[in-house]
Amino acid sequence: MSAPVPSGSRNARRERLVGLLVLGVALVLLVSSVTWFASDQAAVGIGQLVLGVVLAGVGGFLVRRSARN
């Protein structure tokens, strides 16, 4: 049986995992946005870039916040 984990570190671990997931989604959006520009749909590409940058900021914030706990 494993030792009980304090609630603070459990929340930090969860925040780190969610942050890394959001960073992964942001990376996929940023890398794949090139295909929209190549197919002459720049508006979709710009929207995808904006969403990717926002998600990267949120993911980075969560990862940094979990490291402080």
N, C-alpha and C positions, 0 to 999 in steps of 0.2 A: 504494500500500500504506500502511496506517495505521501509526502509531507504536505500539509495544507499550505496553499499559496496565499500570502497576504493580498487583500483586495486591491491595494494600490498597484502592485506589480502586475496583477492579472489585467487590470484596466490598461496599464501601460503596454502590456504585450498585445492586447486586442487593438489598441490604437496604432501600434506599430504595424501589425498585420493589415489592418484596414488601410493605413497610409501607403503601404507598399502595393496593395492591390490597386488603389486609386492611381498611384504613380505608374503602374503597369498599363492601366487603361489609357492614361494620358499619353504614354509613349506610343502605344499603338495608334491612337488618334493622330498624333503629330507625324508619325512616319507615313501613315496611309493617306494623309491629306494630299500628298503629291499626286496621287492618281486622279483626284478631282480636278486639279489644275491641268493635268495632261489631257483630260477629256473635255476641256473647255467649259467646265462648270465651276468657275472661280468663286461664286457666292457660297457654294457648299464647302469648298476648300477653305475659305476664310472662316466660315462658321465653325468648321472642324478644328482649325488652328486655335481659334479663340477658346473653344471648349477645352481643348487639350491643355492650353496654358492655364486656364482656371483650375482644372483638375490637378495639374502638376503643382500649383500653388497650395491647394488644399492638402494633397498628399504629402508634400514637403512639410507643411505645417504640422500635420499629425505625426509624422516620423520624428520631427525635432521635439515636439511636445512630449512624446513618449520617452525620448532619451533623457529628458530632464527629470522624469519621475523615478 
